[in-house]
Amino acid sequence: MSRFFITVFPTTENQVLQWWLVDSDEAVLEAKGSDVDPLLAAGLQRLSGESEKAENGGSDTGVPEKEPLVMIALMPSARGVVRWHDPMDGLTEQQILAAARLAARERSLDGENVHIAATMDGSGGAVTATVGKDVMASGLLKLKALGIDPDAVVPAGWLITPREDVVIEADFGFEKLLRGKRMIVPDEPDLRAHLIGDSAVIALPQAVDEALANLGTHEAEKLSLNLRCGDFAKKIRRSMTLRQKRILGWMALAALVISLLIPIIQLVKYHRAASAADEAALAIARPLTGPVESAEEADRLLSERFIGENRGNIIFSVPTSALFSAVQKAEGVVIEKISYRRDGMVSAALGAVRAGDINQVVTALRNAGFIITSTARTDAAGASKADIMVRAP
């Protein structure tokens, strides 16, 4: 169920405003009246706080909102001039509307200070409504002071459905107007003959109430000529309902859980990869160490075996120790490369500026009783080199 709250667009100070409350689903006029505070008179007093309004997810008006409330202000025809513009071939709808606005501005007495709304009339032409910017701004401020922020501001006569070859006399209470097929003007007795010529005029006392009661049936059409556009478009206040807040809370919680699960999943993957690597290492080590239960135990057994065979990683073999001892005693000699063989022999490449320094190392190893072979050479820069092999006696 939805309702329309309709009132007059104020144009003077402390104006008594007519109002109507319409049940659009039932197409009935629930209540109407006239008051300086129409919202209060209709039983729709403003909410006491913003929080209640935000929880309801509704507009600025209150009694707990059980249905949407569309607020409409009717612009008097004496203030809002409505004009029809002929169709123009070869133009898009947007171009037709832009051209109609320009034409309406040119026909206004104060073209720089007018606000214009435009819509298509269904026959390829356009309709414009023109009102002074000062009138528009002042009226919206007055309505706001009364707690009313209209969703639409439309010329009052636009709500009356015209008839062919007949001019309708409609009395809104705040003004009496004439509505023709291409005419919405105030009903001025002295100007009536000039405005309508020989056209027949029929007075429909219930035309206004019927038009307002059936507003929901033709809402898009009746509110198409909406002056709340451009600089005066309604500012939409975005608020979250309780349900939206709950959804956002659950989404934030889900994001937090996911962000925590990602590193946990990575740790599980790393743990599984490490376990797989340990199993592969144990499979390689078991032929050498025998049955073992852990990688630490396999590493210990392999280290013990290498030590026993004089080729472990935690001690020097005897030939290696002798070689390093001899090199330390000979100045200018460096070990450029060293390697070990399974039979305990050490192969090394020595370098020095003079060949005599390398010979000093070779002589020291032989004097210590080691079996040594040495091949002397010279590199491209003229430095002395020697490839030696040392083995324990």
Residue pairs with C-beta under 8 A, 6 or more apart in sequence:
1 23
1 25
1 66
1 67
2 24
2 25
2 67
2 68
2 69
2 70
2 216
3 21
3 22
3 23
3 24
3 30
3 67
3 68
3 69
3 70
4 20
4 21
4 22
4 24
4 69
4 70
4 71
4 72
4 212
4 215
4 216
5 19
5 20
5 21
5 22
5 39
5 42
5 44
5 61
5 69
5 70
5 71
5 72
5 148
6 19
6 20
6 21
6 22
6 71
6 72
6 73
6 74
6 212
6 215
7 17
7 18
7 19
7 20
7 38
7 39
7 71
7 72
7 73
7 74
7 143
7 148
7 150
8 15
8 17
8 18
8 19
8 73
8 74
8 76
8 172
8 174
9 73
9 74
9 75
9 76
9 79
9 139
9 143
9 150
9 153
10 17
10 139
10 142
10 143
11 76
11 79
11 135
11 138
11 139
13 142
14 36
15 36
15 142
16 34
16 35
16 36
17 34
17 35
17 36
17 38
17 174
18 32
18 33
18 34
18 38
18 172
18 173
18 174
19 32
19 33
19 34
19 35
19 38
19 39
19 41
19 42
20 29
20 31
20 32
20 209
20 212
21 29
21 30
21 31
21 32
21 42
21 44
22 28
22 29
22 30
22 212
22 213
22 215
22 216
23 29
23 30
24 70
24 215
24 216
24 217
24 219
25 216
27 213
27 214
27 216
27 217
28 213
29 209
29 212
29 213
31 42
31 43
32 209
33 41
33 42
34 173
35 41
37 146
38 146
38 148
39 45
39 46
39 61
39 146
39 147
39 148
43 63
44 61
44 62
44 63
44 69
45 61
45 62
45 63
45 147
46 60
46 61
46 62
46 147
47 53
47 60
47 61
47 62
52 62
53 59
53 60
53 62
53 239
54 239
54 240
55 241
55 242
56 64
56 65
56 241
57 239
57 240
57 241
58 65
58 68
58 69
59 65
59 69
59 71
59 149
60 147
60 148
60 149
61 69
61 71
61 147
61 148
70 151
70 152
70 219
71 148
71 149
71 150
71 151
71 152
72 150
72 151
72 152
72 153
72 154
72 215
72 223
73 139
73 143
73 148
73 150
73 152
73 153
73 154
74 153
74 154
74 155
74 156
74 159
74 172
74 174
75 129
75 131
75 153
75 154
75 155
75 156
75 227
76 156
76 174
76 175
76 186
77 155
77 156
77 157
77 175
77 177
77 184
77 185
77 186
78 175
78 186
79 131
79 132
79 135
80 129
80 130
80 131
80 155
80 227
81 108
81 129
81 130
81 131
82 127
82 128
82 129
82 130
82 155
82 157
82 158
82 184
82 225
83 103
83 104
83 107
83 127
83 128
83 130
84 121
84 125
84 126
84 127
84 182
84 183
85 96
85 99
85 100
85 103
85 104
85 125
85 126
85 127
85 128
86 125
87 96
87 123
87 124
87 125
88 95
88 96
88 99
91 99
93 120
96 120
96 124
96 125
96 126
97 118
97 119
97 120
97 126
99 126
100 118
100 126
100 127
100 128
101 116
101 118
101 128
103 128
104 114
104 116
104 118
104 128
104 130
105 111
105 114
105 116
105 130
108 114
108 130
110 132
113 132
113 133
113 134
114 130
114 131
114 132
114 133
115 130
115 131
115 132
115 133
115 136
115 227
115 230
115 231
115 232
116 128
116 129
116 130
117 128
117 129
117 225
117 226
117 227
117 229
117 230
118 126
118 127
118 128
118 129
118 225
119 126
119 127
119 224
119 225
119 226
120 126
120 127
120 224
121 127
127 225
129 154
129 155
129 158
129 225
129 227
131 227
133 231
136 153
136 227
136 232
137 232
139 153
140 150
140 232
143 149
143 150
149 234
150 228
150 234
151 228
151 234
152 223
152 226
152 227
152 228
153 226
153 227
153 228
153 232
154 222
154 223
154 225
154 226
154 227
155 184
155 225
155 227
156 172
156 175
156 177
157 170
157 177
157 178
157 179
157 184
157 185
158 184
158 222
158 225
159 208
159 211
159 212
159 215
159 222
160 168
160 170
160 179
160 207
160 208
160 211
161 211
161 218
162 168
162 179
162 180
162 181
163 181
163 202
164 181
165 199
165 200
166 180
166 199
166 200
166 201
166 202
167 178
167 179
167 180
167 183
167 196
167 199
167 200
167 201
167 202
168 178
168 179
168 180
168 201
168 202
168 203
168 204
168 207
169 176
169 177
169 178
169 187
169 201
169 202
169 203
169 204
170 176
170 177
170 178
170 179
170 204
170 207
170 208
170 211
171 203
171 205
171 208
172 208
173 208
175 186
176 186
176 187
177 184
177 185
177 186
177 187
178 184
178 185
178 186
178 187
178 192
178 195
178 196
178 201
180 196
180 199
183 195
183 196
185 195
188 195
192 201
204 210
211 222
215 222
228 234
240 248
278 294
278 295
281 295
281 298
282 292
282 294
282 295
282 298
285 292
285 295
285 298
285 299
285 301
285 302
286 292
286 298
288 301
288 302
288 305
289 297
289 298
289 301
289 302
289 305
290 301
292 298
292 301
303 312
303 313
303 314
306 312
306 313
307 314
307 315
310 317
310 318
310 344
311 317
311 340
311 342
311 344
316 324
317 340
317 344
317 346
317 392
318 392
319 344
319 345
319 346
319 370
319 390
319 391
319 392
320 338
320 340
320 346
322 365
322 368
322 370
322 390
323 335
323 338
323 346
323 348
323 361
323 365
323 390
324 335
326 360
326 361
326 364
326 365
326 368
327 333
327 334
327 335
327 350
327 361
329 360
329 361
329 364
330 352
330 357
330 358
330 360
330 361
330 364
331 357
332 352
332 353
332 354
332 357
333 350
333 351
333 352
333 357
333 358
333 360
333 361
334 350
334 351
334 352
335 348
335 349
335 350
336 349
336 350
336 351
336 385
337 348
337 349
338 346
338 347
338 348
338 349
339 346
339 347
339 348
340 346
340 347
341 347
343 391
344 391
344 392
345 389
345 390
345 391
346 389
346 390
346 391
347 387
347 388
347 389
348 387
348 388
348 389
348 390
349 385
349 386
349 387
349 388
350 358
350 361
350 385
350 386
350 387
350 388
351 358
351 383
351 384
351 385
351 386
352 358
352 383
352 384
353 383
353 384
354 384
355 376
355 384
355 386
357 384
358 374
358 376
358 384
358 385
358 386
362 372
362 374
362 386
362 388
365 372
365 388
365 390
366 372
369 393
370 390
370 391
370 392
370 393
371 390
371 391
371 392
371 393
372 388
372 389
372 390
372 391
373 388
373 389
374 386
374 387
374 388
375 386
375 387
375 388
376 384
376 385
376 386
377 384
377 385
377 386
377 387
378 384
378 385
379 385
